[in-house]
Amino acid sequence: MAKKLRVAHLYPKLMNIYGDRGNILCLKRRCEERGLDFELDELSVGEKLKSDHYDLIFIGGAQDVDQRRVAGDLREVKGDALREAVENGVVVLAVCGGYQLMGRYYRTAEGAELPGVGLLDMWTIHPGEADKRFIGNIVVEWNGGTLVGFENHGGRTYLGDGARPLGKVVYGFGNNGEDAGEGAARAGVFGTYLHGSLLPKNPKFADHVIQAALSRRYEGIELDEIDDRVEEAAHAAAVQLAMGRSII
C-alpha cells in the first residue's frame, strides 16, 4: 500500500491571497511524482478539525476583513484541536495572515487585538495606515540555500524566546524590517510572509515540509529524488530578479 500525505487546508476561500492555493497544488504534484497518495480536506468557518487525522495543516493569507472573520473561528472552533495536533507531531505551514494568527495576537491598524492560537511565540502589530507597507520581492537565507517569494504586509512581527526565525533576510523586509528575521519556526510549525506561491518557487523547502509531515507516521522516511532541473532554474531566476540582477 502506498504511503499517503493527509492535508487539511484551512479556509481555502477566505485565506487565498496571491495564489496561496498553489502551495496545495505543489504538494500534490510532488507527492504524486513519487508515488505517494495525497488526501486533501478543505475546512472553512464552523467546520471542526480532527486533531489525529492529518499530517500537514496549511493556512494562507487574506485581507484584514477576512482575517478578522477567521480569527474567531480559528481560536474558538479549531484552536484546541490545532494545538493538540501540533503536540502529536502534525506539521503546520502558515503564510502571511495565517502566520500572524499562529502567534499570541495581531493588533490591527485600528488598534483592535485579534488573539492568536499561540502555536508560535510571537506577536504582530500594525503601526497604522500612515506607515508604509512591506511590499516587494524577498530573498531569505534558509538551510544553506535560499527562499524566494513576494511579501505584502503592514504588520510588524516580533519573536519571543520560544521561536526562531525561519530564515535571514538577504533582500526585502521580513518580519519587521528591523532585525533581518523572516518567518518563525518551532518544531513542526513553520510561518512565513512569503507568497507567490511559496512552495512552487522553493522546491527544497516543499520537500522539507513534506518529509517532516510524513515522518509522523513513517519513521525514517526519505523522499525519492525527482527531476527538479526546471524548478531549480526557475528558483534561481526568481532570486536574480528579486535582487535586481540580470539573468545570464
ZAGU-48590 format. One record per atom (N, C-alpha, C, O): residue number from 1; residue in one letter; x, y negated, z negated. Coordinates in steps of 0.1 Angstrom, whole numbers. Atoms other than C-alpha are relative to their C-alpha. Last residue first. Example, Ala and Ser with C-alpha at 12.3 -4.5 7.8 and 13.67 -1.06 7.14 Angstrom:
R    k  r   east  north     up
R    2  S     -9     11      0
R    2  S    137     11    -71
R    2  S     -8    -11     -8
R    2  S     -3    -22     -9
R    1  A      9     12      0
R    1  A    123     45    -78
R    1  A      9    -12      0
R    1  A     19    -12     -7
end
This chain:
R    k  r   east  north     up
R  248  I    -11     -4    -10
R  248  I    228   -354    177
R  248  I     -5     11      8
R  248  I      2     16     17
R  247  I     -2    -14     -1
R  247  I    198   -368    158
R  247  I      9      3     12
R  247  I      7     -2     23
R  246  S      4     -5    -13
R  246  S    202   -404    148
R  246  S      2     15      1
R  246  S     11     20     -6
R  245  R    -11     -4     -9
R  245  R    202   -413    112
R  245  R     -5      5     13
R  245  R    -16     10     14
R  244  G     -3     10    -10
R  244  G    176   -433     94
R  244  G     12      3      9
R  244  G     18     -5     14
R  243  M    -11      8      5
R  243  M    176   -412     62
R  243  M      4    -10     11
R  243  M     14    -17      9
R  242  A      3      7     12
R  242  A    142   -398     69
R  242  A     10     -9     -5
R  242  A      7    -20    -11
R  241  L     10     11     -3
R  241  L    150   -391    105
R  241  L     -3     -7    -13
R  241  L     -4    -20    -13
R  240  Q     -7     11     -7
R  240  Q    181   -371     95
R  240  Q     -9    -12      3
R  240  Q     -5    -23      1
R  239  V     -9      6      9
R  239  V    162   -351     69
R  239  V      7    -12      7
R  239  V      8    -23      1
R  238  A      8      9      9
R  238  A    134   -344     93
R  238  A      9     -7    -10
R  238  A      6    -19    -13
R  237  A      4     12     -7
R  237  A    159   -332    119
R  237  A     -9     -9     -9
R  237  A     -7    -21     -8
R  236  A    -12      8     -1
R  236  A    175   -308     94
R  236  A     -4    -13      8
R  236  A      1    -24      4
R  235  H     -4      6     13
R  235  H    141   -294     84
R  235  H     12    -10      1
R  235  H     11    -21     -4
R  234  A      9     10      3
R  234  A    131   -289    120
R  234  A      2     -7    -13
R  234  A      1    -19    -14
R  233  A     -3     12     -9
R  233  A    163   -271    127
R  233  A    -10    -11     -2
R  233  A     -6    -23     -2
R  232  E    -12      7      6
R  232  E    157   -249     96
R  232  E      4    -12      9
R  232  E      9    -22      4
R  231  E      4      7     13
R  231  E    121   -241    107
R  231  E     12     -8     -5
R  231  E     11    -19    -10
R  230  V      8     12     -4
R  230  V    132   -232    143
R  230  V     -3     -8    -12
R  230  V     -2    -21    -12
R  229  R     -9     10     -8
R  229  R    161   -210    131
R  229  R     -8    -12      4
R  229  R     -3    -23      3
R  228  D      4     14      3
R  228  D    139   -194    104
R  228  D      8    -10      8
R  228  D      9    -21      3
R  227  D     -7      9     -9
R  227  D    139   -158    116
R  227  D     -5    -14     -2
R  227  D    -16    -18      2
R  226  I      8      2    -13
R  226  I    127   -137     87
R  226  I      8    -11      8
R  226  I     16    -18      2
R  225  E     -4     11     -8
R  225  E    147   -121     58
R  225  E     -9     -2     13
R  225  E    -13      9     18
R  224  D     -7     -4    -12
R  224  D    128    -97     36
R  224  D      4    -13      7
R  224  D     -3    -23      7
R  223  L      7      2    -13
R  223  L    119   -111      2
R  223  L      8      4     12
R  223  L     20      1     12
R  222  E     -8      9     -8
R  222  E    134    -95    -29
R  222  E     -7     -2     14
R  222  E    -11      8     20
R  221  I      3      1    -14
R  221  I    112    -80    -56
R  221  I     10    -10      7
R  221  I     13    -21      2
R  220  G    -12     -3     -8
R  220  G    129    -73    -89
R  220  G     -3     -2     15
R  220  G      6      2     22
R  219  E    -13      3      6
R  219  E     96    -69   -108
R  219  E     11      3      9
R  219  E     12     14     15
R  218  Y     -9     -9     -7
R  218  Y     65    -68    -86
R  218  Y     14     -3     -5
R  218  Y     22    -11      2
R  217  R      6    -14     -1
R  217  R     36    -81   -106
R  217  R     10      9      6
R  217  R      8     22      4
R  216  R      9     -2     11
R  216  R     50   -115   -119
R  216  R     -5     15      0
R  216  R     -6     21    -10
R  215  S     -8     -6     11
R  215  S     78   -114    -94
R  215  S     -8      3    -12
R  215  S     -4     12    -20
R  214  L      1    -14     -2
R  214  L     53   -122    -66
R  214  L      7      8    -11
R  214  L      4     19    -15
R  213  A     14     -4      3
R  213  A     49   -158    -78
R  213  A     -1     16      1
R  213  A     -8     21     -7
R  212  A      3      2     14
R  212  A     86   -164    -81
R  212  A    -14      5     -4
R  212  A    -16     11    -14
R  211  Q     -7    -10      8
R  211  Q     92   -149    -47
R  211  Q     -3     -1    -15
R  211  Q     -5      9    -22
R  210  I      6    -13     -2
R  210  I     66   -170    -31
R  210  I      6     11     -8
R  210  I     -1     19    -14
R  209  V     13     -1      7
R  209  V     78   -202    -47
R  209  V     -7     13      2
R  209  V    -12     19     -8
R  208  H     -3      1     14
R  208  H    114   -197    -37
R  208  H    -13      1     -8
R  208  H    -14      9    -18
R  207  D     -3    -13      4
R  207  D    102   -187     -2
R  207  D      3      1    -15
R  207  D      0     11    -22
R  206  A     12     -8     -1
R  206  A     85   -220      2
R  206  A      3     14     -4
R  206  A     -5     20    -12
R  205  F      8      2     12
R  205  F    115   -238    -12
R  205  F    -13      8      1
R  205  F    -17     14     -9
R  204  K     -7     -6     11
R  204  K    137   -222     15
R  204  K     -8     -2    -13
R  204  K     -9      7    -21
R  203  P      2    -15      0
R  203  P    111   -230     42
R  203  P      7      7    -12
R  203  P      2     17    -17
R  202  N    -10     -4      9
R  202  N    111   -268     34
R  202  N     -1     15     -2
R  202  N     -6     20    -12
R  201  K    -13      8     -2
R  201  K     92   -287     61
R  201  K     12      6     -8
R  201  K     23      3     -5
R  200  P     -5     -2    -13
R  200  P     64   -260     62
R  200  P     13     -8      3
R  200  P     21     -3     11
R  199  L     -6    -13     -2
R  199  L     63   -261     24
R  199  L      4      3     14
R  199  L     15      8     17
R  198  L    -12     -4      7
R  198  L     59   -298     17
R  198  L      6     13      5
R  198  L     18     13      9
R  197  S      2     -7     13
R  197  S     33   -308     42
R  197  S     13      4     -6
R  197  S     23      6      2
R  196  G     -5      1    -13
R  196  G     39   -339     47
R  196  G      0     12     10
R  196  G      5      9     21
R  195  H     10     -4    -10
R  195  H     36   -345     11
R  195  H      7      4     13
R  195  H     19      4     14
R  194  L     -3     -2    -14
R  194  L     64   -346    -15
R  194  L    -13      5      7
R  194  L    -17     17      5
R  193  Y      7     10     -8
R  193  Y     53   -361    -49
R  193  Y      1      2     15
R  193  Y     -4     -6     23
R  192  T     -8      8     -9
R  192  T     63   -329    -68
R  192  T     -9    -11      7
R  192  T    -21     -9      7
R  191  G      7     11     -4
R  191  G     53   -305    -95
R  191  G      8     -9      8
R  191  G     21    -10      6
R  190  F     -7     10     -9
R  190  F     65   -270   -100
R  190  F     -9    -11      4
R  190  F    -20     -9      9
R  189  V      8     11     -3
R  189  V     53   -247   -129
R  189  V      9    -10      8
R  189  V     19    -15      3
R  188  G      6     -2    -13
R  188  G     69   -213   -131
R  188  G     -9    -11      5
R  188  G    -17     -9     14
R  187  A      3    -14     -2
R  187  A     93   -220   -160
R  187  A     -6      1     14
R  187  A      1     -3     24
R  186  R     -1     -7     13
R  186  R     91   -258   -163
R  186  R     -4     14      3
R  186  R    -16     16      6
R  185  A      0    -14      0
R  185  A     97   -281   -133
R  185  A      1      5    -14
R  185  A      8      0    -22
R  184  A     -3     -5     13
R  184  A     92   -318   -125
R  184  A     -2     16      1
R  184  A     -9     21      9
R  183  G      7    -12      4
R  183  G     91   -339    -94
R  183  G      4      4    -14
R  183  G     11     -3    -22
R  182  E     12     -2     -8
R  182  E    118   -363    -83
R  182  E     -7     13     -5
R  182  E      0     23     -6
R  181  G      7    -13      1
R  181  G    144   -378   -106
R  181  G    -12      1      9
R  181  G    -19     -9     12
R  180  A     -4     -9    -11
R  180  A    166   -407    -95
R  180  A     -6     14     -1
R  180  A     -1     23      6
R  179  D     -9    -10      5
R  179  D    161   -425   -128
R  179  D      5     10     10
R  179  D     12     20      6
R  178  E    -10      5      9
R  178  E    145   -458   -117
R  178  E     11     11     -4
R  178  E     23      7     -4
R  177  G     -9     10     -6
R  177  G    122   -454    -87
R  177  G     11     -5     -9
R  177  G     18    -14     -5
R  176  N      2     13      5
R  176  N     96   -437   -109
R  176  N      9    -11      6
R  176  N      7    -23      3
R  175  N     10      1     11
R  175  N     91   -401    -99
R  175  N     -3    -14     -3
R  175  N    -15    -18     -5
R  174  G      1    -10     10
R  174  G    109   -402    -65
R  174  G    -10     -3    -11
R  174  G    -20    -10     -8
R  173  F      3      5     13
R  173  F    118   -434    -47
R  173  F      0     11    -11
R  173  F      6     10    -21
R  172  G     14      1      4
R  172  G    134   -426    -14
R  172  G     -1     -5    -14
R  172  G      8    -11    -20
R  171  Y      5     11     -7
R  171  Y    168   -412     -3
R  171  Y    -15     -1     -3
R  171  Y    -22      9     -2
R  170  V    -11      5     -9
R  170  V    190   -389    -22
R  170  V     -4    -12      8
R  170  V      3    -21      9
R  169  V      2      8    -12
R  169  V    166   -383    -51
R  169  V     13     -4      7
R  169  V     22    -10      1
R  168  K     -6     14      1
R  168  K    176   -356    -75
R  168  K     -3     -7     13
R  168  K      0     -2     24
R  167  G    -12      3     -8
R  167  G    154   -324    -78
R  167  G      5    -14     -3
R  167  G     -1    -22    -10
R  166  L     -1    -11    -11
R  166  L    126   -306    -96
R  166  L     13     -2      7
R  166  L     20      7     11
R  165  P      3      3    -14
R  165  P    133   -329   -126
R  165  P      1     12     10
R  165  P      9     20      8
R  164  R    -12      4     -7
R  164  R    134   -312   -160
R  164  R     -5     -5     14
R  164  R    -15      1     19
R  163  A      0     -2    -14
R  163  A    106   -308   -185
R  163  A     12     -5      6
R  163  A     19    -14      1
R  162  G      4    -14     -3
R  162  G    103   -304   -223
R  162  G     -1      3     15
R  162  G     -6     14     19
R  161  D    -11     -9      1
R  161  D    124   -335   -231
R  161  D     -4     15      4
R  161  D      5     23      7
R  160  G     -4     -2     14
R  160  G     98   -358   -217
R  160  G     11     10      0
R  160  G     16     15     10
R  159  L     -1    -14      5
R  159  L     95   -368   -180
R  159  L      5     -1    -15
R  159  L     13     -9    -19
R  158  Y    -11     -1      9
R  158  Y     83   -402   -167
R  158  Y      0     14     -7
R  158  Y    -11     19    -11
R  157  T      0    -12      9
R  157  T     60   -406   -137
R  157  T     13      0     -8
R  157  T     24     -2     -2
R  156  R    -14     -3      4
R  156  R     54   -440   -121
R  156  R     -1     11    -10
R  156  R     -7     10    -20
R  155  G     -3     -4     13
R  155  G     20   -442   -103
R  155  G     15      2     -2
R  155  G     22      7      7
R  154  G     -1     12      8
R  154  G     15   -461    -71
R  154  G      5      3    -14
R  154  G     11     -6    -20
R  153  H      6      1     13
R  153  H     21   -432    -48
R  153  H      3    -13     -7
R  153  H     13    -18     -6
R  152  N      9     12      0
R  152  N     29   -424    -12
R  152  N     -7      0    -13
R  152  N    -18      6    -15
R  151  E      6      4     12
R  151  E     57   -399     -6
R  151  E     -8    -13      1
R  151  E     -5    -21      9
R  150  F      5     14     -1
R  150  F     67   -381     26
R  150  F     -7     -3    -14
R  150  F    -15      5    -18
R  149  G     14      2     -1
R  149  G     89   -350     27
R  149  G     -4    -15      1
R  149  G      4    -23      5
R  148  V      4     12     -7
R  148  V    123   -335     26
R  148  V    -15     -1      1
R  148  V    -22      9      2
R  147  L     14      0     -3
R  147  L    139   -310      2
R  147  L     -3    -13      7
R  147  L      3    -23      4
R  146  T      9     12      0
R  146  T    176   -305      3
R  146  T    -14      4      2
R  146  T    -18     14      7
R  145  G      4      5    -13
R  145  G    203   -279     -5
R  145  G     -9    -12     -1
R  145  G     -7    -20    -10
R  144  G    -11     -1     -9
R  144  G    223   -266    -35
R  144  G     -4     -4     14
R  144  G      5     -4     23
R  143  N     -5    -14     -1
R  143  N    191   -258    -55
R  143  N     12      1     10
R  143  N     12     11     18
R  142  W      7    -10      7
R  142  W    174   -292    -47
R  142  W      8     14      2
R  142  W     10     18     14
R  141  E     -9    -12      2
R  141  E    188   -325    -36
R  141  E     -7     10     -9
R  141  E    -13      7    -19
R  140  V     -3     -4     13
R  140  V    159   -347    -25
R  140  V     10     11     -1
R  140  V      8     21      7
R  139  V     -9    -11     -1
R  139  V    151   -366      7
R  139  V      5      3    -15
R  139  V      8     -7    -22
R  138  I     -8     -3     12
R  138  I    121   -389      9
R  138  I      8     12      2
R  138  I      3     22      7
R  137  N     -7    -13      0
R  137  N    102   -405     37
R  137  N      9      1    -12
R  137  N     14     -9    -17
R  136  G    -10     -3    -11
R  136  G     80   -435     29
R  136  G      6     14     -1
R  136  G      2     22    -10
R  135  I      4     -5    -13
R  135  I     58   -452      3
R  135  I     12      3      9
R  135  I     20     -6     11
R  134  F    -11     -7     -4
R  134  F     63   -460    -34
R  134  F     -4      8     13
R  134  F    -10     18     12
R  133  R      1    -15     -1
R  133  R     36   -485    -39
R  133  R     13      6      4
R  133  R     21     -1     11
R  132  K     -1     -7    -13
R  132  K     45   -521    -48
R  132  K     -2     15     -2
R  132  K      1     21    -12
R  131  D    -14     -6     -2
R  131  D     32   -538    -79
R  131  D      0      8     13
R  131  D    -11     13     17
R  130  A     -9     11     -4
R  130  A      1   -561    -76
R  130  A     14      6      2
R  130  A     22      0      9
R  129  E      0      1    -15
R  129  E    -22   -530    -76
R  129  E     10    -11      5
R  129  E     14    -11     16
R  128  G     10      9     -5
R  128  G    -13   -522   -112
R  128  G      2     -2     15
R  128  G     13      0     20
R  127  P     -2     13      5
R  127  P     15   -506   -132
R  127  P    -10    -10      5
R  127  P    -10    -22     -1
R  126  H      1      9    -11
R  126  H      2   -471   -126
R  126  H      1    -14     -5
R  126  H     -7    -18    -13
R  125  I      6     13      2
R  125  I     15   -449   -155
R  125  I      0     -8     13
R  125  I     10    -10     20
R  124  T      0      8    -12
R  124  T     22   -412   -153
R  124  T     -7    -13     -3
R  124  T    -18    -13     -8
R  123  W     11      8     -1
R  123  W     31   -388   -181
R  123  W      2    -10     11
R  123  W     13    -13     15
R  122  M     -2     12     -8
R  122  M     54   -359   -185
R  122  M    -13     -8     -1
R  122  M    -23     -3     -5
R  121  D     -2     11     10
R  121  D     59   -327   -205
R  121  D      4    -12      8
R  121  D     15    -16     10
R  120  L    -13      6     -1
R  120  L     44   -303   -179
R  120  L      1    -12    -10
R  120  L     -8    -20    -12
R  119  L     -9    -10     -4
R  119  L     15   -280   -183
R  119  L     14     -5      1
R  119  L     24      3     -1
R  118  G    -12     -2      9
R  118  G     -3   -306   -204
R  118  G      9     12      4
R  118  G     16     17     -5
R  117  V      2    -13      7
R  117  V    -38   -304   -188
R  117  V     13      4     -8
R  117  V     13     14    -14
R  116  G     -4    -11     -8
R  116  G    -40   -341   -180
R  116  G     -1     13     -8
R  116  G     -7     14    -19
R  115  P     -8    -10      7
R  115  P    -60   -368   -198
R  115  P      4     11     10
R  115  P     -5     15     18
R  114  L      5    -13     -4
R  114  L    -71   -396   -174
R  114  L      9     10     -7
R  114  L     20     12     -3
R  113  E     -9    -11      3
R  113  E    -65   -430   -191
R  113  E     -6     14      3
R  113  E    -16     17     -3
R  112  A      7    -12      5
R  112  A    -82   -460   -177
R  112  A     10     11     -1
R  112  A     19     13      7
R  111  G     -3     -2     14
R  111  G    -59   -491   -174
R  111  G     -8     12     -6
R  111  G     -6     15    -18
R  110  E     10      8      8
R  110  E    -73   -504   -141
R  110  E      2      2    -15
R  110  E     -5     -4    -23
R  109  A     -3     14     -2
R  109  A    -42   -493   -122
R  109  A     -9     -9     -9
R  109  A     -5    -20    -12
R  108  T      3      6    -13
R  108  T    -47   -458   -136
R  108  T      3    -15      0
R  108  T      7    -21    -10
R  107  R      7     13      3
R  107  R    -31   -442   -167
R  107  R     -1     -7     14
R  107  R      9    -10     20
R  106  Y     -2      9    -11
R  106  Y    -24   -405   -159
R  106  Y     -7    -13     -3
R  106  Y    -19    -13     -4
R  105  Y     11      9     -4
R  105  Y    -21   -382   -189
R  105  Y      5     -8     12
R  105  Y     17     -9     15
R  104  R      8      4     12
R  104  R     -1   -355   -206
R  104  R    -12     -8      4
R  104  R    -23     -6      0
R  103  G     -6      5     12
R  103  G     11   -338   -174
R  103  G     -9     -4    -11
R  103  G    -20      2    -12
R  102  M     -7    -10      7
R  102  M     -3   -315   -148
R  102  M      6     -5    -13
R  102  M     10      3    -21
R  101  L      9     -6     10
R  101  L    -27   -342   -137
R  101  L      5     12     -7
R  101  L     -1     17    -16
R  100  Q      3     10     11
R  100  Q      1   -362   -121
R  100  Q     -9      6    -11
R  100  Q     -7      4    -23
R   99  Y    -12      1      8
R   99  Y     12   -332   -100
R   99  Y     -3     -9    -12
R   99  Y      0     -5    -24
R   98  G      1    -12      7
R   98  G    -24   -328    -86
R   98  G     12      1    -10
R   98  G     10      6    -21
R   97  G     11      1     10
R   97  G    -23   -364    -76
R   97  G     -1     12     -9
R   97  G     -4     11    -21
R   96  C      5     14      1
R   96  C     11   -358    -59
R   96  C    -11     -2    -11
R   96  C     -7     -1    -23
R   95  V     -5     11     -8
R   95  V     15   -321    -53
R   95  V     -7    -13     -3
R   95  V    -19    -13     -4
R   94  A      9     12      0
R   94  A     11   -292    -77
R   94  A      7    -12      7
R   94  A     18    -15      5
R   93  L     -7     10     -8
R   93  L     26   -257    -74
R   93  L    -10    -11      1
R   93  L    -21     -9      6
R   92  V      8     11     -4
R   92  V     17   -233   -102
R   92  V      8    -10      8
R   92  V     19    -13      5
R   91  V     -7     12     -5
R   91  V     32   -199   -107
R   91  V    -10    -10      4
R   91  V    -21     -7      9
R   90  V      6      5    -13
R   90  V     14   -173   -129
R   90  V      8    -13      4
R   90  V     10    -21     -5
R   89  G    -10     -1    -11
R   89  G     37   -159   -156
R   89  G     -5     -4     13
R   89  G      2     -3     23
R   88  N     -1    -14     -4
R   88  N     12   -150   -184
R   88  N      8      1     13
R   88  N      9     12     19
R   87  E     -6     -8     11
R   87  E     17   -183   -202
R   87  E      2     14      4
R   87  E     11     21     -1
R   86  V    -15      3      0
R   86  V     10   -200   -169
R   86  V      7      8    -10
R   86  V     18     12     -8
R   85  A     -7     -6    -11
R   85  A    -23   -182   -166
R   85  A     15     -2      0
R   85  A     23      7      3
R   84  E     -2    -14      3
R   84  E    -33   -191   -201
R   84  E      7      7     11
R   84  E     16     16      9
R   83  R    -11     -1     10
R   83  R    -27   -228   -194
R   83  R      3     15     -3
R   83  R     14     19     -5
R   82  L    -13      3     -7
R   82  L    -48   -225   -162
R   82  L     11      1    -10
R   82  L     22      6     -6
R   81  A     -4    -11     -9
R   81  A    -76   -206   -180
R   81  A     13     -3      7
R   81  A     22      6      8
R   80  D     -4    -12      9
R   80  D    -78   -232   -208
R   80  D      5     11      9
R   80  D     15     17      5
R   79  G    -12      3      7
R   79  G    -78   -261   -182
R   79  G      5     11     -9
R   79  G     16     15     -8
R   78  K    -11     -9     -4
R   78  K   -103   -248   -157
R   78  K     12     -1     -9
R   78  K     21      8     -8
R   77  V      5    -12     -5
R   77  V   -137   -262   -169
R   77  V     12     10      3
R   77  V     10     22      0
R   76  E     11     -6      8
R   76  E   -129   -290   -193
R   76  E     -4     14      5
R   76  E     -9     22     -2
R   75  R     -2      0     15
R   75  R    -95   -303   -182
R   75  R    -10      9     -7
R   75  R     -7     17    -15
R   74  L    -12     -8      3
R   74  L    -96   -295   -145
R   74  L      2      2    -14
R   74  L      7     12    -19
R   73  D      2    -15     -3
R   73  D   -132   -305   -143
R   73  D     12      8     -3
R   73  D     11     19     -9
R   72  G      9     -5     11
R   72  G   -126   -339   -160
R   72  G     -2     15      2
R   72  G     -2     23     -8
R   71  A     -7     -1     13
R   71  A    -95   -346   -138
R   71  A     -9      6    -11
R   71  A     -4     14    -19
R   70  V     -7    -13      3
R   70  V   -112   -337   -105
R   70  V      5      1    -14
R   70  V      4     12    -20
R   69  R     10    -10      0
R   69  R   -136   -366   -104
R   69  R      6     14     -4
R   69  R     -1     21    -11
R   68  R      8      1     13
R   68  R   -109   -390   -114
R   68  R    -10     10     -1
R   68  R    -13     16    -12
R   67  Q     -8     -5     11
R   67  Q    -86   -376    -87
R   67  Q     -7     -2    -13
R   67  Q     -6      7    -22
R   66  D      2    -14      0
R   66  D   -114   -381    -61
R   66  D      9      6    -12
R   66  D      5     16    -18
R   65  V     14     -3      3
R   65  V   -115   -418    -68
R   65  V     -3     15     -1
R   65  V    -10     19    -10
R   64  D      3      1     14
R   64  D    -77   -421    -71
R   64  D    -15      4     -3
R   64  D    -17     10    -13
R   63  Q      2     14      4
R   63  Q    -71   -408    -36
R   63  Q     -5      0    -14
R   63  Q    -10     10    -20
R   62  A     13      6     -4
R   62  A    -60   -372    -34
R   62  A      0    -15     -3
R   62  A     10    -20    -10
R   61  G      2     14      4
R   61  G    -31   -348    -38
R   61  G    -13     -5      5
R   61  G    -20      1     13
R   60  G     -6     11     -8
R   60  G    -28   -310    -37
R   60  G     -3    -14     -6
R   60  G     -6    -16    -17
R   59  I      9     11      0
R   59  I    -34   -281    -61
R   59  I      7    -12      7
R   59  I     19    -14      4
R   58  F     -4     12     -7
R   58  F    -20   -246    -58
R   58  F    -10    -11     -1
R   58  F    -22     -9      0
R   57  I     11     10      0
R   57  I    -22   -216    -81
R   57  I      5    -13      6
R   57  I     16    -18      2
R   56  L     -4     14     -3
R   56  L      0   -186    -75
R   56  L    -12     -9      0
R   56  L    -23     -5      6
R   55  D    -14      1      1
R   55  D     -1   -150    -87
R   55  D      5    -14      1
R   55  D     15    -18     -4
R   54  Y     -8      6    -11
R   54  Y    -38   -149    -93
R   54  Y     15      1     -4
R   54  Y     19      2    -15
R   53  H      2     -6    -13
R   53  H    -62   -126   -113
R   53  H     11     -5     10
R   53  H     14      3     19
R   52  D     -8    -12     -2
R   52  D    -54   -130   -150
R   52  D      0      5     14
R   52  D      5     16     17
R   51  S    -14      2      4
R   51  S    -65   -166   -156
R   51  S      9     12      3
R   51  S     21     10      5
R   50  K     -3    -13      7
R   50  K    -97   -163   -136
R   50  K     15      0     -3
R   50  K     23      0      6
R   49  L    -12     -6     -4
R   49  L   -106   -200   -128
R   49  L      2     13     -8
R   49  L      1     13    -20
R   48  K    -10     -4     10
R   48  K   -141   -212   -131
R   48  K     11      7      6
R   48  K     10     13     17
R   47  E     -3    -14     -2
R   47  E   -161   -231   -104
R   47  E     12      4    -10
R   47  E     22     -3    -10
R   46  G     10     -8      6
R   46  G   -176   -264   -115
R   46  G      3     15      1
R   46  G     -4     23     -6
R   45  V      5      5     12
R   45  V   -156   -286    -91
R   45  V    -11     10     -5
R   45  V    -20     14      2
R   44  S      4     14      1
R   44  S   -140   -265    -64
R   44  S     -5     -4    -13
R   44  S     -4      4    -23
R   43  L      9      3     12
R   43  L   -122   -232    -62
R   43  L     -2    -15     -1
R   43  L      8    -23     -1
R   42  E      1     15      1
R   42  E   -108   -218    -29
R   42  E    -10     -3    -11
R   42  E    -22      1    -11
R   41  D     12      4      6
R   41  D    -97   -181    -32
R   41  D      0    -16     -1
R   41  D     10    -21     -5
R   40  L      2     14      3
R   40  L    -70   -168     -9
R   40  L    -14     -2     -6
R   40  L    -24      2      1
R   39  E     13      2      4
R   39  E    -55   -133     -5
R   39  E     -2    -14     -6
R   39  E      6    -18    -14
R   38  F      2     13      5
R   38  F    -24   -126     15
R   38  F    -15     -2     -3
R   38  F    -23      0      5
R   37  D     14      4      0
R   37  D    -10    -92     22
R   37  D     -2    -13     -6
R   37  D      6    -17    -15
R   36  L      7      2     13
R   36  L     27    -89     27
R   36  L    -14     -4      2
R   36  L    -17    -13     11
R   35  G      8    -12      3
R   35  G     41    -75     60
R   35  G     -7     -1    -14
R   35  G    -12     10    -19
R   34  R     -7    -11      8
R   34  R     70    -99     60
R   34  R     -9     12     -3
R   34  R     -4     21    -10
R   33  E    -12     -3     -8
R   33  E     56   -122     88
R   33  E      9     11     -7
R   33  E     17     18     -1
R   32  E      4    -10    -10
R   32  E     23   -120     69
R   32  E     12      4      9
R   32  E     12     15     14
R   31  C      4    -13      5
R   31  C     37   -136     38
R   31  C     -2     10     11
R   31  C      3     21     11
R   30  R    -12     -6      5
R   30  R     54   -164     56
R   30  R     -2     13     -6
R   30  R      7     22     -6
R   29  R     -8     -5    -11
R   29  R     22   -171     76
R   29  R     13      7     -5
R   29  R     17     17      1
R   28  K      7    -11     -7
R   28  K      0   -172     45
R   28  K      9      5     11
R   28  K     11     17     12
R   27  L     -1    -12      9
R   27  L     24   -194     25
R   27  L     -6     12      7
R   27  L      0     23      7
R   26  C    -14     -5      0
R   26  C     26   -218     54
R   26  C      2     12     -8
R   26  C      9     21     -4
R   25  L     -3     -7    -13
R   25  L    -11   -220     59
R   25  L     14      5      1
R   25  L     16     16      6
R   24  I      6    -13      0
R   24  I    -15   -228     22
R   24  I      2      8     13
R   24  I      5     20     12
R   23  N     -7     -8      9
R   23  N     10   -256     24
R   23  N     -5     14     -1
R   23  N      2     24     -2
R   22  G    -11     -6     -8
R   22  G     -7   -270     54
R   22  G      9      9     -8
R   22  G     15     18     -3
R   21  R      5    -13     -3
R   21  R    -37   -277     31
R   21  R     10      8      9
R   21  R     10     20      9
R   20  D     -5    -10     10
R   20  D    -16   -306     18
R   20  D     -5     14      3
R   20  D      1     24     -2
R   19  G     -2    -13     -5
R   19  G    -22   -324     51
R   19  G      5     10    -10
R   19  G     12     20     -7
R   18  Y    -13     -1     -7
R   18  Y    -16   -360     40
R   18  Y      3     15      3
R   18  Y     14     19      3
R   17  I     -5     11     -8
R   17  I    -45   -358     15
R   17  I     14      3      6
R   17  I     21     11      1
R   16  N     -6     -5    -12
R   16  N    -61   -325      5
R   16  N      5    -12      9
R   16  N      2    -13     21
R   15  M    -14      2      2
R   15  M    -74   -328    -31
R   15  M      8      5     13
R   15  M     14     16     12
R   14  L     -2     13      7
R   14  L   -112   -332    -27
R   14  L     15     -4     -1
R   14  L     19    -16     -1
R   13  K      6     11     -8
R   13  K   -118   -305      0
R   13  K      3    -14     -7
R   13  K      4    -24      1
R   12  P     -5      2    -14
R   12  P    -93   -280    -13
R   12  P     -6    -11      8
R   12  P      1    -17     17
R   11  Y      6     12     -6
R   11  Y   -102   -285    -50
R   11  Y      5     -3     14
R   11  Y     10    -13     17
R   10  L      9      8      8
R   10  L    -79   -258    -64
R   10  L     -4    -12      7
R   10  L      4    -20     12
R    9  H     -1     13     -4
R    9  H    -64   -232    -41
R    9  H    -10     -9     -7
R    9  H    -22     -7     -4
R    8  A     12      8      3
R    8  A    -61   -199    -59
R    8  A      4    -14      5
R    8  A     14    -20      1
R    7  V     -1     14      1
R    7  V    -35   -175    -43
R    7  V    -14     -7     -4
R    7  V    -24     -3      2
R    6  R     13      5      3
R    6  R    -30   -138    -45
R    6  R      0    -14     -5
R    6  R      7    -18    -14
R    5  L     -1     13      8
R    5  L      2   -126    -29
R    5  L    -14     -5     -1
R    5  L    -21     -7      9
R    4  K      9     11     -3
R    4  K     -1    -89    -19
R    4  K      3    -12     -9
R    4  K      6    -11    -21
R    3  K      0      9     11
R    3  K     23    -59    -17
R    3  K     -9    -12      4
R    3  K    -10    -15     16
R    2  A     -8     12     -1
R    2  A     13    -34     10
R    2  A     -1     -9    -13
R    2  A    -11     -9    -19
R    1  M      8     12      0
R    1  M      0      0      0
R    1  M      9    -12      0
R    1  M     18    -13     -8
end
